[in-house]
Amino acid sequence: MARTDSLEMGELTDTAYYILLSLVEARHGYLIMKNIESITNNRFSVGPASMYTTIKKLLSANLIRIYDDSDQKKKTYIATEKGIELLEKEVQRRREMVIHAEKVLKQRGEIEG
């Protein structure tokens, strides 16, 4: 059975989420990886192979665009308006997921509330 791509469903994987979040400001690959480590306090990191595979998907979906490619070794990317809109929807979707989990765990007595 073929796996449905999360972007086709309008959802972001964790890797795509953090890359898109990093590209609210223009950045090149190395700075994307460093920004992700910084904003997650080193709890999440993305390797180069995974990052560039995801960047290709985000480019194809028009969620990011090349901002500057004058240096072929350091392409700079930035989120598009479509990308920002999806990121905002994704933040809300994840917020709702946390609310659902908290409700279920509270019912089980796993967390106080």
N, C-alpha and C positions, 0 to 999 in steps of 0.2 A: 504494500500500500504506500503510495507516495505521500511524503510529508508535506503538509501545507506550509508555505513560507509565511512567517509571522508578519512580514511587511504587507503581504497580500491581504491579510486579515486586519490590517490597520493597527497592529500591535508591534512593540519593539522587544527584541531580546535584551537582556541586561547589557550585553556588549554594545548593541546598536543604541540603546538608551544613553549610556554614558558617552559614547562618541558624539551623538547628536547634541547632548547637553554641553559637551566640551566645545562644540562648534557654534554655540551662540555667538562666540567671538572667533574671528579667523585664526586658524592654527595649522601648522604642518604636523606630520605624523608623530615625530618625537614629542612635540609639545602636547599633542592629544594624549599620548600615553602618560606623560608626566602629570597632566592636569587630572586625569582620572585617578591616578594614585593619590594626588593631593586632596581632591574633594572627598575621597572615600577613606582617608587616613590609612592608605595602603591595604585596605580590606578587599579591594578589587583591582585587578590589573588586566591589561590586554596586551598580548604579544603582537609582534609585527604581522605575522601571517594572518591571524584572526582579524586584526584591525584593518588590514588592506582588503581582505575579502569582504568585510562588512562595509567599508567605504565604497567599494564597487557597487554593492547592493543599494546603499543609500544614494549614490549618484544616479543609478538606473531608475530609482523611484522618485527622482527629483526632490529628495529631502535635503540634500546638500548640493553645493556646486563648487567648482574650482574657483577660488578667489584670486589666486596668483600662481601662474605656472612658468614664470620667467626663468626660474632655476629648476631644471628638470629633476634634480636630485631632491628638491624640497618643494613639492606642490603644497600650496596652502588652500584649505577648504573652509567653507562657512555654510551654516544652515540657511536654507531658503525659507520663505514665509510658510510654504507647505510643511516644511520640516518643523518649524516652530509650532505650528498649529497641531501637528501630530504629537509633538513633545508635550504640549499642554494637555491634550486628551489623555496621553499616557500617564501623566502625573495624576490626573483625576482617577483613571482606571486603577492605578496602583494604590491610591488613597482608599478607594472603595474596597479593594482586596484586603487591606489591613483592617478596615472596619468589620468586614465579614469574619475575618479570623479572630479578632478580639471578641466579637459576639459569641462565636462558637466556643472559644476557650473559656470565656466567662461562664457560659452555661454549664460547662464541665467542671468549673471551679479551678481551672488551671491558672487563671490570672485573676487578680482582684480588680474590682471596678466599682 
